[in-house]
Amino acid sequence: MNRLELAVRLTGEYGQPLEIPPWWRDAFGALDDPAIREILVWRPRQSGKSQCLAALAITELLLRPGAYVIMAAASEKQAAAIYGGKIKKPLERMLQLRRARSPWRKHIVITKRGIELSNGAALEVIATNEETSPGRSPTLLLIDEARDIPDEFYAAFVPSVIGAGGKVVIASTAGPPRGFFYELVQHPLEETWLHHATTNDNPHADRRMLNFLQRRLSVVMPAAARRELGNEFTDDGNEFLPAPLIEAAVDETLCEMSESEAPAFVMYDLSRKNDLTSRTVVLLNPPQRPEALDHLVVASIRVWDPRKSPTDEIDFADVRADLETLPRRFPNLCSVLIDEGAEAGALLPFARKSGPLALVTKGFIGTPENNMKLWGALAARLHARTLTIPWHERLIAELRGLRQQQFAFGSKWRVVDSSRKFHRDVSLTLAGACFAVEEVLASIPNLDSSQEGLGHIPVKEIGGNFLEDELFQ
């Protein structure tokens, strides 16, 4: 018996016969294809994703001797609903209908938590908020509604399939454009089978209700309608930086630059214990767009994590050593901003006593006005498409989580991290470096949008360095 022959004997959550759509057949085939290691199912809500995963789990359990199947859901309640409605009851119905003819009837033990066979095969449904790990290596790991599951669970559990040479099946409806499922479907590999649908073709879905919900959600929460019913990754509209702008700025081939003669601008954000200390360097380059005056490229990002230190504190001697190398790496260093928070004393006095750094270093005080200018400089660059950034996982995650909040009766705004997972560390230094560029350019006289690029900048001393007429040659 193959998977498809077994699946047609199962029933749905309410006892209805299963209608096997073409994409289910393809998913069954992908699971048995030795070249496929990962199956991604990206479909709208209520379109048969969980039922398909349950069928894959049951067929793996019954048809593969010694199989160990783990199906993960976002919460205990969801895990119980999937196990009870889509696995336990359909399996019990099939065994009752076939009675003595069933080859599995005498060999199955069904519990509140999972299913065990006398041949050693087992199936377990778990919630991802549990701090447990698989008892043995799964032959099949299934993750349902991955958009609601923490990245940390994916990173911790997926390697568990290595020992058994297992496979991973992940299903979800689109959510906000971030998280491990979003990254997986955006970057499939040769060993990935990806199924994507934007319409609900579930034969049991109520078409009138679908049409009604489409109209209502589109009025109340358009982004929710696009995610839940149209299966489109999108934010709620209050993001500080739209995801397409971030993605357009990323150059995955951009690497750390050891040195450059281009004008360089830097910012340090300092923390001793609780958050990262970070530093970003951007270079001022010729324009890449006909309507632009210039283009910024991130040349270097450095991060210090107190959790990786034996003392649980940042070693500021290492940060000072990094700062000391910048004039050699970037001879045309124009500006270095250093956060004047609690730890400024660990870096600012050192910079002000160093000849190459003294004239270009200044403290940054995070007043509401300065913060608006800082984040505004970053937003302006991304909207104008005049900034290129590397694929830096922490930076991208921070940028995607930024939200804008109004305060002082709407007269001012600030940028916060809505995900509550990251402090604004690396993104702050990127914004600060962009702000440093704007400060320097604003100090150059006779520079306006009518000039053809920065090759027309007059000679001007900036902190002991020179921006020449032949600036970029």
C-alpha positions as CSV (number, residue, x, y, z in Angstrom):
1,M,0.0,0.0,0.0
2,N,1.3,3.5,-0.8
3,R,0.6,6.8,0.9
4,L,-2.2,7.8,-1.5
5,E,-4.0,4.5,-1.1
6,L,-3.9,4.8,2.7
7,A,-4.9,8.5,2.7
8,V,-8.1,7.9,0.8
9,R,-9.3,5.6,3.6
10,L,-9.0,8.5,6.1
11,T,-11.8,10.9,6.9
12,G,-11.8,14.6,7.7
13,E,-12.1,16.3,11.1
14,Y,-15.9,15.9,10.9
15,G,-16.0,12.4,9.5
16,Q,-16.4,13.5,5.8
17,P,-14.5,11.5,3.2
18,L,-11.2,13.1,2.2
19,E,-11.0,14.5,-1.3
20,I,-7.4,14.3,-2.4
21,P,-6.5,17.5,-4.4
22,P,-3.6,17.3,-6.9
23,W,-1.2,19.2,-4.7
24,W,-1.6,16.5,-2.0
25,R,-0.6,13.9,-4.5
26,D,2.5,16.0,-5.4
27,A,3.3,16.4,-1.7
28,F,3.1,12.6,-1.1
29,G,5.4,12.1,-4.1
30,A,7.9,14.7,-2.7
31,L,8.0,12.9,0.6
32,D,9.0,9.7,-1.0
33,D,11.5,11.4,-3.4
34,P,15.0,10.7,-2.0
35,A,16.2,14.0,-3.6
36,I,13.8,16.1,-1.5
37,R,14.8,17.0,2.0
38,E,12.3,19.8,2.7
39,I,8.7,20.3,1.8
40,L,7.1,23.8,2.1
41,V,3.4,24.3,1.9
42,W,2.4,28.0,1.6
43,R,-1.3,28.3,1.3
44,P,-4.3,30.5,2.4
45,R,-6.1,29.9,5.7
46,Q,-8.5,26.9,5.8
47,S,-7.3,25.4,2.6
48,G,-6.3,21.9,3.8
49,K,-2.7,22.5,5.1
50,S,-3.2,20.9,8.5
51,Q,-5.2,18.0,7.1
52,C,-2.5,17.3,4.6
53,L,0.2,17.3,7.3
54,A,-1.9,15.0,9.4
55,A,-2.3,12.6,6.4
56,L,1.5,12.7,5.8
57,A,2.1,11.9,9.5
58,I,-0.4,9.0,9.6
59,T,1.0,7.4,6.4
60,E,4.6,7.8,7.7
61,L,3.6,6.1,11.0
62,L,1.8,3.1,9.4
63,L,3.9,2.5,6.3
64,R,7.4,3.1,7.5
65,P,8.6,0.5,10.1
66,G,10.2,2.1,13.1
67,A,9.1,5.6,12.0
68,Y,9.2,8.4,14.5
69,V,6.9,11.3,13.6
70,I,6.8,14.7,15.4
71,M,4.2,17.2,14.5
72,A,4.6,20.7,16.1
73,A,2.0,23.4,16.6
74,A,2.2,26.9,18.1
75,S,0.3,26.2,21.3
76,E,-0.9,23.4,23.5
77,K,-4.5,24.1,22.5
78,Q,-3.6,24.0,18.8
79,A,-1.6,20.8,19.3
80,A,-4.5,19.1,21.0
81,A,-7.0,20.2,18.3
82,I,-4.8,18.8,15.5
83,Y,-4.1,15.6,17.3
84,G,-7.7,15.0,18.3
85,G,-9.5,16.2,15.2
86,K,-7.1,15.4,12.4
87,I,-5.1,12.4,13.5
88,K,-6.7,10.4,16.4
89,K,-10.3,10.5,15.3
90,P,-9.7,9.8,11.6
91,L,-7.4,6.9,12.5
92,E,-9.9,5.4,15.0
93,R,-12.7,5.7,12.3
94,M,-10.6,3.9,9.8
95,L,-9.8,1.1,12.2
96,Q,-13.4,0.7,13.3
97,L,-14.7,0.6,9.7
98,R,-12.2,-2.0,8.6
99,R,-12.4,-4.0,12.0
100,A,-10.6,-7.3,11.7
101,R,-9.4,-6.6,8.2
102,S,-7.1,-3.9,9.4
103,P,-3.4,-5.1,9.6
104,W,-2.7,-2.4,12.2
105,R,-5.7,-2.9,14.6
106,K,-3.9,-5.2,17.1
107,H,-0.7,-3.3,17.0
108,I,-1.7,0.2,17.7
109,V,-1.9,2.0,21.1
110,I,-3.6,5.4,21.0
111,T,-2.9,7.7,23.9
112,K,-3.8,11.3,24.8
113,R,-0.6,12.5,23.5
114,G,0.3,10.3,20.5
115,I,0.2,6.9,18.9
116,E,2.6,3.9,19.3
117,L,2.9,0.8,17.2
118,S,4.3,-2.6,18.4
119,N,7.0,-2.4,15.7
120,G,8.5,0.7,17.4
121,A,6.9,3.3,15.3
122,A,5.5,6.3,17.1
123,L,3.8,9.7,16.4
124,E,3.7,12.6,18.8
125,V,2.1,16.0,18.6
126,I,3.8,18.7,20.6
127,A,3.5,22.4,21.3
128,T,6.5,24.6,20.5
129,N,6.3,26.4,23.8
130,E,7.5,23.2,25.5
131,E,11.1,22.9,26.6
132,T,11.4,19.4,25.4
133,S,13.5,17.7,22.7
134,P,12.8,14.6,20.7
135,G,13.6,11.3,22.5
136,R,15.1,10.0,19.3
137,S,15.8,11.3,15.8
138,P,12.5,11.8,13.9
139,T,12.1,10.3,10.4
140,L,9.6,13.1,9.8
141,L,9.3,16.5,11.4
142,L,6.1,18.5,10.6
143,I,5.5,22.1,11.6
144,D,2.1,23.6,11.2
145,E,1.3,27.3,10.9
146,A,5.0,28.1,11.0
147,R,4.4,31.9,11.0
148,D,3.3,31.6,14.6
149,I,6.3,29.5,15.7
150,P,9.5,31.1,17.1
151,D,12.6,31.0,15.0
152,E,14.4,29.5,18.0
153,F,12.2,26.3,17.9
154,Y,13.0,25.8,14.2
155,A,16.7,26.3,14.8
156,A,16.7,23.9,17.7
157,F,14.4,21.1,16.3
158,V,15.3,20.9,12.6
159,P,18.8,19.4,13.2
160,S,17.1,16.5,15.2
161,V,16.2,14.8,11.9
162,I,19.9,14.3,11.0
163,G,20.4,11.0,12.8
164,A,17.5,9.2,11.0
165,G,18.0,10.9,7.7
166,G,14.6,12.4,8.2
167,K,12.7,15.0,6.3
168,V,11.0,18.3,7.3
169,V,7.5,19.4,6.2
170,I,6.5,23.0,7.0
171,A,3.1,24.5,6.3
172,S,1.8,28.0,6.9
173,T,-0.3,30.9,5.7
174,A,1.7,34.0,5.0
175,G,2.3,36.4,7.9
176,P,4.4,39.6,8.2
177,P,7.5,39.4,5.9
178,R,9.9,38.1,8.5
179,G,10.7,34.9,10.4
180,F,12.1,31.5,9.3
181,F,9.1,30.5,7.2
182,Y,9.3,33.7,5.2
183,E,13.0,33.2,4.6
184,L,12.6,29.6,3.6
185,V,9.9,30.2,0.9
186,Q,11.9,33.2,-0.4
187,H,15.1,31.1,-0.7
188,P,14.2,27.5,-1.7
189,L,17.0,25.1,-2.4
190,E,17.4,22.3,-4.9
191,E,16.3,19.8,-2.2
192,T,13.1,21.9,-1.5
193,W,9.7,21.1,-2.8
194,L,7.6,24.3,-2.6
195,H,3.9,24.5,-3.1
196,H,2.4,28.0,-3.3
197,A,-1.3,29.0,-3.8
198,T,-3.0,32.3,-3.5
199,T,-6.6,31.0,-3.7
200,N,-8.5,28.7,-1.5
201,D,-9.5,25.6,-3.5
202,N,-10.7,23.5,-0.6
203,P,-13.9,21.8,-1.8
204,H,-15.3,22.0,1.7
205,A,-14.7,25.8,2.0
206,D,-17.9,27.9,2.0
207,R,-17.5,30.1,-1.1
208,R,-20.1,32.6,0.1
209,M,-18.4,33.0,3.5
210,L,-15.0,33.4,1.8
211,N,-16.4,36.2,-0.4
212,F,-18.0,37.8,2.6
213,L,-14.9,37.8,4.7
214,Q,-12.9,39.1,1.8
215,R,-15.1,42.2,1.6
216,R,-15.3,42.8,5.4
217,L,-11.6,42.2,6.1
218,S,-10.6,44.4,3.2
219,V,-12.5,47.3,4.9
220,V,-11.5,46.7,8.5
221,M,-7.9,45.3,8.1
222,P,-6.7,45.2,4.4
223,A,-3.4,43.7,5.4
224,A,-5.1,40.9,7.2
225,A,-7.2,40.1,4.2
226,R,-4.1,40.0,2.0
227,R,-2.4,37.6,4.5
228,E,-5.2,35.3,5.5
229,L,-7.2,35.0,2.3
230,G,-4.7,36.1,-0.4
231,N,-1.7,34.4,1.3
232,E,0.5,37.4,0.8
233,F,3.4,38.3,3.1
234,T,2.6,41.9,4.3
235,D,2.8,44.1,7.3
236,D,-0.1,45.9,9.0
237,G,0.9,49.3,7.5
238,N,2.5,50.8,10.7
239,E,6.0,49.6,9.9
240,F,8.7,52.3,9.8
241,L,10.4,50.7,6.8
242,P,8.3,48.7,4.3
243,A,9.7,45.3,3.7
244,P,10.1,45.8,-0.1
245,L,12.4,48.8,0.5
246,I,14.6,46.7,2.9
247,E,14.8,43.9,0.4
248,A,15.6,46.2,-2.5
249,A,18.6,47.6,-0.5
250,V,20.1,44.2,0.2
251,D,23.0,42.9,-1.8
252,E,23.8,39.4,-0.8
253,T,27.2,39.5,-2.4
254,L,28.3,42.5,-0.3
255,C,30.9,41.5,2.2
256,E,33.1,43.1,4.8
257,M,35.6,45.5,3.3
258,S,39.0,45.5,4.7
259,E,39.8,49.0,3.4
260,S,38.6,51.7,1.0
261,E,39.7,55.1,-0.2
262,A,36.1,56.4,-0.4
263,P,34.8,58.9,2.1
264,A,33.8,56.9,5.2
265,F,31.2,57.6,7.9
266,V,30.9,55.7,11.2
267,M,28.7,55.3,14.2
268,Y,29.2,53.4,17.5
269,D,26.3,52.4,19.8
270,L,27.6,51.4,23.2
271,S,26.4,49.1,25.9
272,R,28.2,47.3,28.6
273,K,25.9,44.4,29.8
274,N,22.4,44.4,28.6
275,D,22.6,45.0,24.8
276,L,25.0,44.7,22.0
277,T,27.7,47.2,21.3
278,S,27.8,47.8,17.5
279,R,29.6,49.8,14.8
280,T,28.7,50.4,11.2
281,V,30.8,52.0,8.5
282,V,29.2,53.4,5.3
283,L,31.0,54.7,2.2
284,L,30.0,57.6,0.0
285,N,30.1,56.4,-3.6
286,P,29.0,57.8,-7.0
287,P,25.3,57.6,-7.8
288,Q,23.8,54.4,-9.1
289,R,20.5,56.1,-10.2
290,P,20.4,59.0,-12.7
291,E,18.3,61.2,-10.4
292,A,20.6,60.7,-7.4
293,L,23.6,62.7,-6.2
294,D,25.4,59.8,-4.5
295,H,25.0,56.3,-3.1
296,L,25.9,54.8,0.2
297,V,27.3,51.3,0.7
298,V,27.8,49.6,4.0
299,A,31.5,48.7,4.2
300,S,31.7,47.1,7.6
301,I,29.6,46.0,10.6
302,R,31.0,44.9,13.9
303,V,29.0,43.6,16.8
304,W,30.1,42.8,20.4
305,D,27.8,40.6,22.5
306,P,28.2,40.7,26.3
307,R,26.7,37.2,26.5
308,K,29.7,35.8,24.6
309,S,32.1,37.4,27.1
310,P,33.5,35.4,30.1
311,T,32.6,38.4,32.3
312,D,29.2,39.0,30.7
313,E,30.4,42.5,29.9
314,I,31.7,44.1,26.7
315,D,35.5,44.4,26.6
316,F,35.9,48.0,25.6
317,A,39.6,47.5,25.0
318,D,38.6,45.5,22.0
319,V,36.2,48.3,20.9
320,R,38.9,50.9,21.2
321,A,41.2,48.7,19.2
322,D,38.6,48.5,16.5
323,L,38.2,52.3,16.5
324,E,41.9,52.8,16.3
325,T,42.1,50.7,13.0
326,L,39.5,52.8,11.2
327,P,41.9,55.7,10.0
328,R,44.2,53.0,8.4
329,R,41.4,51.0,6.9
330,F,39.5,54.1,5.6
331,P,42.1,57.0,5.1
332,N,39.3,59.4,4.0
333,L,37.5,59.0,7.3
334,C,35.1,62.0,7.5
335,S,33.0,61.5,10.6
336,V,32.8,59.2,13.6
337,L,29.7,59.5,15.8
338,I,29.8,57.9,19.3
339,D,26.7,57.4,21.4
340,E,27.0,59.7,24.4
341,G,25.0,57.3,26.7
342,A,26.3,55.8,29.9
343,E,29.3,54.1,28.3
344,A,30.6,57.1,26.3
345,G,33.5,57.5,28.7
346,A,34.9,54.1,27.5
347,L,35.4,55.5,24.0
348,L,35.1,59.2,23.5
349,P,38.2,60.3,25.6
350,F,40.3,57.8,23.8
351,A,39.1,59.0,20.4
352,R,39.7,62.7,21.3
353,K,43.3,61.9,22.3
354,S,44.1,60.1,19.0
355,G,45.4,62.4,16.3
356,P,43.7,60.8,13.3
357,L,40.4,60.5,15.2
358,A,40.3,63.7,17.2
359,L,39.1,66.0,14.4
360,V,36.4,63.7,13.0
361,T,34.9,62.2,16.2
362,K,31.9,63.8,18.0
363,G,29.4,62.6,20.5
364,F,25.8,61.9,19.6
365,I,23.1,62.9,22.1
366,G,19.9,61.0,21.5
367,T,17.4,63.9,22.0
368,P,13.9,63.4,20.4
369,E,14.9,65.9,17.7
370,N,18.2,64.2,17.0
371,N,16.6,60.7,16.9
372,M,14.0,61.9,14.4
373,K,16.9,63.3,12.2
374,L,18.9,60.0,12.6
375,W,16.1,57.6,11.7
376,G,14.8,60.1,9.0
377,A,18.2,59.9,7.3
378,L,18.0,56.1,7.1
379,A,14.4,56.2,5.8
380,A,15.2,58.8,3.2
381,R,18.1,56.7,1.8
382,L,16.0,53.6,1.6
383,H,13.0,55.4,-0.1
384,A,15.4,57.1,-2.5
385,R,17.1,53.7,-3.2
386,T,20.5,55.3,-2.5
387,L,21.7,52.8,0.2
388,T,23.1,49.3,-0.2
389,I,23.3,46.9,2.8
390,P,24.7,43.4,3.2
391,W,22.6,40.4,4.2
392,H,23.4,40.7,7.9
393,E,20.9,38.6,9.8
394,R,20.6,40.8,12.9
395,L,20.5,44.0,10.9
396,I,17.7,42.8,8.6
397,A,15.7,41.4,11.6
398,E,15.9,44.8,13.4
399,L,15.0,46.8,10.3
400,R,11.9,44.6,9.7
401,G,10.7,45.0,13.3
402,L,10.9,48.8,13.5
403,R,7.7,50.7,14.1
404,Q,7.0,54.5,14.3
405,Q,5.2,55.9,17.4
406,Q,3.8,59.3,17.7
407,F,4.1,61.3,21.0
408,A,3.9,64.8,22.3
409,F,0.4,65.1,20.9
410,G,1.6,64.0,17.5
411,S,4.3,66.6,17.1
412,K,7.1,64.2,17.5
413,W,7.8,60.5,16.7
414,R,10.2,57.8,17.8
415,V,11.2,54.4,16.4
416,V,10.7,51.3,18.5
417,D,11.1,47.6,18.0
418,S,7.6,46.1,17.8
419,S,8.8,42.4,17.8
420,R,10.1,42.8,21.4
421,K,12.9,40.5,20.4
422,F,15.7,43.0,19.6
423,H,17.0,46.2,20.9
424,R,17.7,48.7,18.1
425,D,21.5,48.2,18.0
426,V,22.9,47.5,14.6
427,S,20.1,49.4,12.9
428,L,20.8,52.4,15.1
429,T,24.4,52.5,14.0
430,L,23.4,52.2,10.3
431,A,20.9,55.1,10.8
432,G,23.6,57.1,12.6
433,A,26.2,56.6,9.8
434,C,23.6,57.8,7.3
435,F,22.9,60.8,9.6
436,A,26.6,61.6,9.7
437,V,26.7,61.6,5.9
438,E,23.9,64.1,5.7
439,E,25.5,66.3,8.4
440,V,28.8,66.5,6.4
441,L,27.1,67.1,3.0
442,A,25.0,69.8,4.5
443,S,28.1,71.6,5.6
444,I,29.5,71.8,2.1
445,P,28.6,75.1,0.4
446,N,27.1,75.3,-3.1
447,L,25.9,71.7,-3.2
448,D,22.4,71.4,-4.6
449,S,20.4,68.9,-6.7
450,S,21.3,70.7,-9.9
451,Q,24.9,69.5,-9.7
452,E,25.7,66.4,-11.6
453,G,26.9,64.1,-8.9
454,L,29.5,64.7,-6.2
455,G,32.3,65.1,-8.6
456,H,31.5,68.9,-8.4
457,I,32.0,69.2,-4.7
458,P,34.5,72.0,-4.1
459,V,37.7,71.3,-2.1
460,K,36.7,71.5,1.6
461,E,38.6,70.3,4.6
462,I,36.5,68.1,6.9
463,G,38.2,67.0,10.0
464,G,41.6,66.9,8.6
465,N,40.5,65.0,5.4
466,F,39.8,66.4,2.0
467,L,36.9,65.9,-0.4
468,E,38.5,66.7,-3.8
469,D,37.0,67.6,-7.1
470,E,38.1,64.1,-8.2
471,L,36.5,62.6,-5.1
472,F,35.7,59.2,-6.5
473,Q,38.7,58.7,-8.8
